[in-house]
Amino acid sequence: MRTRLLPLLIVLMAGVLLALGFPLAGSLAAARQQTVVVDRIDDTARFAALAQFVTERGPGVDERKATLEGELARYHEVYGIEAGVFYRDGTAMALATPGWRIPDKGEPRRAFQEALLGRRSHNPPQVWPWQPHARLAVASPVVRDGDVVAVVVTYSPTGQLRSRILQGWLLIAAGVSAAMLLAVGAAFRLTGWVLKPVRILDAATHDIATGRMNSRVVAAGGPPELRRLARSFNEMADNVETVLEQQRAFVADASHQLRNPLSALLLRIELLALELPQGTPGHEEIASVRTEGRRLAQVLDDLLGLALAEHASADLRLTDIGELAAERVAAWRPLAEEKGVRLTDATSAVTGWADPVALSSALDAVVDNALKFTPAGEEVTVTSSADGATSTIVVTDRGPGLTDDELARIGDRFWRSNRHQNVKGSGLGLSISRALLAAGGGSISYAHHEPHGLRVTVTVPRTGPH
């Protein structure tokens, strides 16, 4: 969930920072240029005041003109700015550098035309750092007796201005980057704070789904809604565990209580069968009742075993899975030979964390099931291997196999395929195997074994509990 939530938060925060950063960068550039423009306006106003004396008739005009030209020349020498005073017809009164004139088009001409109207020229267009040839044109009118008689024009290079704008932008970019880093860190903390209870809840849910009913959630962190959800989850888990415990207790008690009278009943049937010699009427019915009674006793034993398997805790230890599988194959080989089935093992030295007794019982149920459905002359194979974090024991047979729908139901309590109802069994053996394995963190799965048969995979973890 973090991989989906975190990019969304980062994109939103980046959008907000950029939405603030771009206007700030534009305002900074405008402020930097406005400062330069104000300085140029002051300069042109000063030159306009000197030019007024030049336009007056009388002695000393040449001297005043020379003074104006000297000021313009020093101004150009110090700042590198072109400057000049021009009459209304565009001819030069005084120039900072000889030969400079107002171009026929462009910003200097526009500023000159506006100043002829008796007002200072408008602010020049914004200069950006990527415009190396941009210049600022500022003009002020020279007014005498209420009439505009000349115009002072300055035409400034923008190297320093663009440099200061770029420096300001770099500071803004650094600030935005720092803010972005802080925002990403805050997003990590926020998503971690929000999602930590969700991860804990997910882990507890998985534990309960795999049979560890004592898992609970510590409702100590995260938003209030998630803390309430954690408390509700714990209450639900408590109720579910109580109901399951009651169910297990009922099954165990019922199996135990029914076992005693059933044993007594079977004993009476055995005695009755001994009193009736072979061929006596009713002897076949007694034999049938005795068979069904034994089957019922087996079902009760399996129910009691299932209740105990679901209730007992696993005694996990590091176990040689291959050696254990080989021992169970050796134990079942006489029965396989009696049925004419080849029971082979291709086990290797593989270790895993498991309860040896529970794993042995689960393997016995799987091998027993394989031998039941494998016809004479076919083969049942048991192999062991390691794959990453798990160790596996695979039992394959050459029986009739199961359909896809039947594979989805195998392992359910009391379920047996309609095609195999005549085979002895209660339908609880694989359910007991699954419960025994789940208690230790293992699992059991089923698949087709081509060209026909069933493939059963028993999996246990290779690392112990933390």
C-alpha positions as CSV (number, residue, x, y, z in Angstrom):
1,M,0.0,0.0,0.0
2,R,2.9,2.4,0.7
3,T,4.1,2.0,-2.9
4,R,0.8,3.4,-4.0
5,L,0.2,6.0,-1.3
6,L,3.7,7.4,-1.1
7,P,4.1,8.4,-4.8
8,L,0.7,10.1,-4.6
9,L,1.7,12.2,-1.6
10,I,5.1,13.1,-3.1
11,V,3.5,14.2,-6.4
12,L,0.9,16.3,-4.5
13,M,3.6,17.9,-2.4
14,A,5.9,18.5,-5.4
15,G,2.9,20.1,-7.2
16,V,2.3,22.5,-4.2
17,L,6.0,23.4,-4.0
18,L,6.3,24.1,-7.7
19,A,3.1,26.1,-7.7
20,L,4.7,28.3,-5.0
21,G,8.2,28.2,-6.4
22,F,7.5,29.4,-10.0
23,P,5.5,32.6,-8.9
24,L,8.2,33.3,-6.3
25,A,10.9,33.0,-9.0
26,G,8.9,35.3,-11.3
27,S,8.4,37.9,-8.5
28,L,12.1,37.8,-7.6
29,A,13.1,38.4,-11.3
30,A,10.7,41.3,-11.5
31,A,12.0,42.8,-8.2
32,R,15.6,42.5,-9.3
33,Q,14.8,44.2,-12.7
34,Q,12.7,46.9,-11.0
35,T,15.6,47.9,-8.8
36,V,17.8,48.3,-11.9
37,V,15.1,50.3,-13.7
38,V,14.7,52.7,-10.8
39,D,18.4,53.3,-10.8
40,R,18.3,54.0,-14.5
41,I,15.4,56.4,-14.0
42,D,17.3,58.3,-11.4
43,D,20.3,58.5,-13.8
44,T,18.2,59.7,-16.8
45,A,16.5,62.3,-14.5
46,R,19.9,63.6,-13.5
47,F,21.1,63.8,-17.1
48,A,17.8,65.5,-18.1
49,A,18.4,68.2,-15.4
50,L,21.9,68.9,-16.9
51,A,20.5,68.9,-20.5
52,Q,18.0,71.6,-19.5
53,F,20.9,74.0,-19.0
54,V,22.3,73.1,-22.4
55,T,19.0,74.0,-24.1
56,E,18.9,77.5,-22.6
57,R,20.1,80.3,-24.8
58,G,22.9,82.5,-23.7
59,P,26.6,82.5,-23.0
60,G,28.2,79.3,-21.7
61,V,26.2,76.8,-23.7
62,D,29.2,75.1,-25.1
63,E,30.7,74.8,-21.7
64,R,27.5,73.3,-20.3
65,K,27.3,70.9,-23.2
66,A,30.9,69.8,-22.6
67,T,30.1,69.2,-19.0
68,L,27.1,67.0,-20.0
69,E,29.2,65.0,-22.5
70,G,31.8,64.5,-19.8
71,E,29.2,63.2,-17.4
72,L,27.9,60.8,-20.0
73,A,31.4,59.6,-20.9
74,R,32.3,58.9,-17.3
75,Y,28.9,57.1,-16.8
76,H,29.7,54.8,-19.7
77,E,33.2,54.2,-18.5
78,V,32.1,53.2,-15.1
79,Y,29.0,51.2,-15.8
80,G,29.4,50.3,-19.5
81,I,25.9,51.8,-20.3
82,E,25.2,53.5,-23.5
83,A,23.6,56.9,-22.9
84,G,22.7,60.0,-25.0
85,V,20.6,63.1,-25.1
86,F,18.6,63.5,-28.4
87,Y,16.5,66.3,-29.8
88,R,13.0,65.7,-30.9
89,D,14.1,64.9,-34.4
90,G,16.5,62.3,-33.2
91,T,19.8,64.2,-33.7
92,A,22.2,63.9,-30.9
93,M,22.8,66.7,-28.3
94,A,25.4,64.7,-26.3
95,L,26.6,61.1,-26.4
96,A,28.5,58.9,-24.0
97,T,30.3,57.2,-27.0
98,P,30.6,59.0,-30.4
99,G,28.5,57.5,-33.2
100,W,25.8,55.9,-31.0
101,R,22.3,56.5,-32.2
102,I,18.8,55.3,-31.5
103,P,17.9,52.4,-33.7
104,D,14.9,52.7,-35.9
105,K,13.1,49.8,-34.1
106,G,13.3,48.1,-30.8
107,E,13.0,49.1,-27.2
108,P,15.2,52.2,-27.4
109,R,13.0,53.7,-30.1
110,R,9.8,52.8,-28.2
111,A,11.2,54.4,-25.0
112,F,12.2,57.5,-27.0
113,Q,8.8,57.9,-28.6
114,E,7.1,57.6,-25.2
115,A,9.4,60.2,-23.6
116,L,8.5,62.6,-26.4
117,L,4.9,62.6,-25.1
118,G,6.2,64.1,-21.9
119,R,6.3,61.1,-19.6
120,R,8.8,58.6,-18.5
121,S,9.0,55.4,-20.7
122,H,7.1,52.4,-19.5
123,N,9.0,49.5,-17.7
124,P,11.0,47.5,-20.3
125,P,10.0,43.8,-20.9
126,Q,11.2,41.3,-18.3
127,V,14.7,40.0,-18.8
128,W,15.4,36.3,-18.2
129,P,18.7,34.6,-17.5
130,W,18.5,32.7,-20.8
131,Q,18.5,36.0,-22.8
132,P,22.2,36.9,-23.1
133,H,21.6,39.7,-25.6
134,A,18.8,41.4,-23.7
135,R,19.2,45.1,-22.8
136,L,17.2,47.6,-20.8
137,A,16.1,50.9,-22.4
138,V,14.9,53.8,-20.2
139,A,14.1,57.3,-21.4
140,S,13.2,60.5,-19.6
141,P,12.0,63.8,-21.3
142,V,14.0,67.1,-21.1
143,V,11.3,69.7,-20.5
144,R,11.7,73.5,-20.9
145,D,8.9,75.9,-20.5
146,G,6.4,73.0,-20.4
147,D,7.6,71.6,-23.8
148,V,9.7,68.4,-24.4
149,V,12.8,69.6,-26.2
150,A,14.9,66.5,-25.9
151,V,15.0,63.0,-24.5
152,V,17.7,61.2,-22.4
153,V,18.0,57.6,-23.3
154,T,20.0,54.9,-21.5
155,Y,20.6,51.4,-23.0
156,S,22.0,49.1,-20.3
157,P,23.5,45.6,-20.6
158,T,21.9,43.0,-18.4
159,G,24.7,40.6,-17.5
160,Q,24.8,41.5,-13.8
161,L,21.0,41.6,-13.6
162,R,20.7,38.2,-15.2
163,S,23.4,36.9,-12.8
164,R,21.6,38.2,-9.8
165,I,18.3,36.7,-11.0
166,L,20.0,33.3,-11.5
167,Q,21.5,33.4,-8.1
168,G,18.1,34.2,-6.6
169,W,16.6,31.3,-8.5
170,L,19.3,28.9,-7.3
171,L,18.5,29.9,-3.7
172,I,14.8,29.3,-4.4
173,A,15.6,26.0,-6.0
174,A,17.7,25.0,-3.0
175,G,14.9,26.0,-0.7
176,V,12.3,24.1,-2.7
177,S,14.6,21.0,-2.8
178,A,15.2,21.2,0.9
179,A,11.4,21.6,1.5
180,M,10.9,18.6,-0.9
181,L,13.3,16.5,1.1
182,L,11.6,17.4,4.3
183,A,8.2,16.7,2.7
184,V,9.4,13.3,1.5
185,G,10.7,12.5,4.9
186,A,7.4,13.7,6.5
187,A,5.5,11.6,3.9
188,F,7.6,8.5,4.9
189,R,6.9,9.1,8.5
190,L,3.2,9.8,7.9
191,T,2.7,6.7,5.7
192,G,4.6,4.6,8.1
193,W,2.5,5.9,11.0
194,V,-0.7,5.3,9.1
195,L,0.2,2.0,7.6
196,K,2.0,0.3,10.5
197,P,-1.3,-0.7,12.2
198,V,-2.5,-2.0,8.8
199,R,0.6,-4.1,8.4
200,I,0.3,-5.5,11.9
201,L,-3.4,-6.2,11.3
202,D,-2.6,-7.9,8.0
203,A,0.0,-10.1,9.8
204,A,-2.4,-11.0,12.6
205,T,-5.1,-11.8,10.0
206,H,-2.7,-14.1,8.2
207,D,-1.7,-15.8,11.4
208,I,-5.3,-16.5,12.3
209,A,-6.0,-17.7,8.7
210,T,-3.2,-20.2,9.0
211,G,-4.4,-21.5,12.4
212,R,-2.5,-19.4,14.9
213,M,-5.6,-18.2,16.7
214,N,-3.7,-16.6,19.6
215,S,-2.5,-13.7,17.4
216,R,-3.7,-10.3,18.4
217,V,-3.0,-6.6,17.4
218,V,-1.5,-4.1,19.8
219,A,-3.8,-1.0,19.3
220,A,-1.1,1.5,20.3
221,G,-0.3,3.5,17.2
222,G,-1.8,5.0,14.1
223,P,-4.9,7.1,13.5
224,P,-7.8,6.7,16.0
225,E,-9.9,5.0,13.3
226,L,-7.2,2.3,12.9
227,R,-6.8,1.9,16.7
228,R,-10.6,1.3,16.9
229,L,-10.3,-1.2,14.1
230,A,-7.5,-3.0,15.9
231,R,-9.6,-3.2,19.1
232,S,-12.6,-4.5,17.1
233,F,-10.4,-7.0,15.4
234,N,-9.1,-8.3,18.7
235,E,-12.7,-8.6,20.0
236,M,-13.6,-10.5,16.9
237,A,-10.6,-12.8,17.2
238,D,-11.4,-13.5,20.8
239,N,-15.0,-14.4,19.9
240,V,-13.9,-16.6,17.0
241,E,-11.3,-18.4,19.2
242,T,-13.9,-18.9,21.9
243,V,-16.4,-20.4,19.4
244,L,-13.7,-22.6,17.8
245,E,-12.5,-23.8,21.2
246,Q,-16.1,-24.6,22.2
247,Q,-16.4,-26.5,18.9
248,R,-13.2,-28.5,19.5
249,A,-14.2,-29.2,23.0
250,F,-17.6,-30.5,21.9
251,V,-16.1,-32.7,19.2
252,A,-13.5,-34.1,21.6
253,D,-16.0,-34.7,24.4
254,A,-18.6,-36.1,22.0
255,S,-16.1,-38.4,20.4
256,H,-14.8,-39.5,23.8
257,Q,-18.2,-40.0,25.3
258,L,-19.5,-42.0,22.3
259,R,-16.4,-44.1,22.1
260,N,-17.1,-46.0,25.3
261,P,-20.7,-47.1,24.6
262,L,-19.7,-47.9,21.0
263,S,-16.9,-50.1,22.3
264,A,-19.4,-51.9,24.6
265,L,-21.8,-52.3,21.7
266,L,-19.1,-53.8,19.5
267,L,-18.1,-56.2,22.2
268,R,-21.7,-57.4,22.5
269,I,-21.9,-57.8,18.8
270,E,-18.7,-59.9,18.8
271,L,-20.1,-62.1,21.6
272,L,-23.3,-62.5,19.7
273,A,-21.4,-63.4,16.5
274,L,-19.6,-66.1,18.5
275,E,-22.8,-67.6,19.7
276,L,-24.2,-67.9,16.2
277,P,-22.4,-70.5,14.1
278,Q,-21.6,-69.9,10.4
279,G,-24.6,-70.3,8.2
280,T,-27.1,-69.4,10.9
281,P,-29.8,-67.0,9.7
282,G,-28.8,-63.4,10.7
283,H,-25.1,-64.1,10.8
284,E,-24.5,-62.0,7.7
285,E,-26.5,-59.1,9.2
286,I,-24.4,-59.3,12.4
287,A,-21.2,-59.2,10.3
288,S,-22.5,-56.1,8.5
289,V,-23.4,-54.4,11.7
290,R,-20.0,-55.2,13.1
291,T,-18.3,-53.6,10.0
292,E,-20.3,-50.4,10.3
293,G,-19.6,-50.3,14.0
294,R,-15.9,-50.5,13.4
295,R,-16.2,-47.8,10.7
296,L,-18.1,-45.6,13.2
297,A,-15.4,-46.2,15.8
298,Q,-12.7,-45.2,13.2
299,V,-14.7,-42.0,12.5
300,L,-14.9,-41.1,16.2
301,D,-11.1,-41.8,16.6
302,D,-10.4,-39.5,13.6
303,L,-12.7,-36.8,15.0
304,L,-10.9,-36.9,18.3
305,G,-7.5,-36.8,16.5
306,L,-8.7,-33.8,14.5
307,A,-9.8,-31.9,17.6
308,L,-6.5,-32.6,19.3
309,A,-4.5,-31.6,16.2
310,E,-6.3,-28.3,15.9
311,H,-5.8,-27.6,19.6
312,A,-2.3,-28.8,20.2
313,S,0.7,-26.5,19.9
314,A,3.6,-27.6,17.7
315,D,7.0,-28.6,19.2
316,L,9.1,-27.1,16.4
317,R,12.7,-28.3,16.1
318,L,15.3,-28.5,13.3
319,T,14.5,-31.8,11.6
320,D,16.1,-33.8,8.8
321,I,13.1,-33.8,6.5
322,G,14.7,-36.3,4.0
323,E,15.6,-38.8,6.8
324,L,12.1,-38.6,8.3
325,A,10.5,-39.1,4.9
326,A,12.7,-42.2,4.3
327,E,11.7,-43.7,7.6
328,R,8.0,-43.3,6.8
329,V,8.5,-44.9,3.4
330,A,10.3,-47.8,5.0
331,A,7.4,-48.2,7.5
332,W,4.8,-48.3,4.7
333,R,6.7,-50.4,2.3
334,P,5.4,-53.8,3.6
335,L,1.8,-52.7,3.1
336,A,2.7,-51.4,-0.4
337,E,4.3,-54.7,-1.3
338,E,1.2,-56.6,0.0
339,K,-0.9,-54.5,-2.4
340,G,1.5,-54.9,-5.3
341,V,2.4,-51.2,-5.4
342,R,6.0,-50.0,-5.7
343,L,6.8,-47.5,-3.0
344,T,10.0,-45.7,-3.7
345,D,11.8,-42.7,-2.2
346,A,14.2,-40.2,-3.7
347,T,14.9,-38.2,-0.6
348,S,18.0,-36.1,0.1
349,A,19.5,-34.5,3.2
350,V,17.1,-31.5,3.6
351,T,16.5,-29.8,6.9
352,G,13.5,-27.8,8.0
353,W,11.7,-26.6,11.1
354,A,8.8,-28.9,12.0
355,D,7.3,-31.0,14.7
356,P,8.6,-34.5,13.9
357,V,5.6,-36.3,15.4
358,A,3.1,-34.0,13.6
359,L,5.0,-34.2,10.3
360,S,5.2,-38.0,10.5
361,S,1.5,-38.2,11.1
362,A,0.8,-36.0,8.2
363,L,3.1,-38.1,5.9
364,D,1.4,-41.2,7.1
365,A,-2.0,-39.9,6.1
366,V,-0.7,-38.8,2.7
367,V,1.1,-42.1,1.9
368,D,-1.8,-44.1,3.2
369,N,-4.2,-42.1,0.9
370,A,-1.8,-42.7,-2.1
371,L,-1.6,-46.4,-1.5
372,K,-5.4,-46.7,-1.2
373,F,-6.0,-45.3,-4.6
374,T,-3.0,-46.6,-6.5
375,P,-3.7,-49.9,-8.3
376,A,-1.4,-52.9,-8.2
377,G,1.6,-52.6,-10.6
378,E,1.8,-48.8,-10.3
379,E,4.2,-46.7,-8.3
380,V,4.1,-44.2,-5.4
381,T,7.1,-41.9,-5.2
382,V,8.3,-39.8,-2.2
383,T,10.9,-37.1,-2.8
384,S,12.3,-34.3,-0.7
385,S,14.0,-31.0,-1.7
386,A,14.8,-27.5,-0.6
387,D,13.5,-24.4,-2.4
388,G,14.6,-21.0,-1.0
389,A,13.0,-20.5,2.4
390,T,11.0,-23.8,2.4
391,S,11.7,-27.5,2.4
392,T,9.2,-29.8,0.6
393,I,8.2,-33.4,0.5
394,V,6.4,-34.5,-2.6
395,V,4.3,-37.7,-2.8
396,T,3.1,-38.7,-6.3
397,D,0.9,-41.6,-7.2
398,R,-0.4,-43.3,-10.4
399,G,-4.0,-43.6,-9.2
400,P,-7.1,-42.3,-11.0
401,G,-6.4,-38.7,-9.8
402,L,-9.0,-36.0,-9.3
403,T,-10.8,-33.5,-11.4
404,D,-10.3,-29.7,-11.0
405,D,-13.5,-29.4,-8.9
406,E,-12.4,-32.2,-6.7
407,L,-8.9,-30.7,-6.2
408,A,-10.6,-27.6,-4.9
409,R,-12.4,-29.6,-2.2
410,I,-9.8,-32.2,-1.2
411,G,-8.8,-31.8,2.5
412,D,-12.3,-30.7,3.5
413,R,-13.7,-32.5,6.5
414,F,-15.6,-35.7,5.7
415,W,-15.3,-35.0,1.9
416,R,-14.7,-37.9,-0.4
417,S,-15.0,-38.2,-4.1
418,N,-18.2,-39.7,-5.3
419,R,-16.1,-42.0,-7.5
420,H,-14.2,-43.5,-4.4
421,Q,-17.0,-44.0,-1.9
422,N,-16.2,-47.7,-1.8
423,V,-12.7,-47.1,-0.5
424,K,-12.2,-47.5,3.2
425,G,-11.8,-44.2,5.1
426,S,-13.6,-41.4,7.0
427,G,-12.6,-38.4,4.9
428,L,-10.7,-36.8,7.9
429,G,-7.1,-38.0,7.3
430,L,-6.1,-35.1,5.1
431,S,-7.9,-32.6,7.2
432,I,-5.9,-33.8,10.2
433,S,-2.7,-33.5,8.2
434,R,-3.5,-30.0,7.3
435,A,-4.2,-29.0,10.9
436,L,-1.0,-30.7,12.1
437,L,1.1,-28.9,9.5
438,A,-0.5,-25.5,10.0
439,A,0.3,-25.6,13.7
440,G,4.0,-25.5,12.8
441,G,3.8,-23.0,10.0
442,G,3.7,-25.7,7.3
443,S,1.2,-26.4,4.5
444,I,-0.1,-29.1,2.2
445,S,-1.2,-28.6,-1.4
446,Y,-2.6,-30.9,-4.2
447,A,-2.1,-30.9,-8.0
448,H,-2.5,-33.2,-11.0
449,H,0.3,-35.7,-11.7
450,E,0.5,-36.3,-15.4
451,P,-0.5,-38.5,-17.1
452,H,-2.8,-39.6,-14.3
453,G,-2.6,-39.5,-10.5
454,L,-2.2,-37.0,-7.7
455,R,0.7,-34.9,-6.6
456,V,0.7,-33.9,-2.9
457,T,3.3,-31.3,-1.7
458,V,4.0,-30.9,2.0
459,T,5.9,-27.7,2.8
460,V,7.7,-26.6,6.0
461,P,9.8,-23.5,6.7
462,R,13.6,-23.7,6.6
463,T,14.0,-21.0,9.2
464,G,12.9,-21.2,12.8
465,P,10.4,-18.9,14.5
466,H,11.7,-15.5,15.5
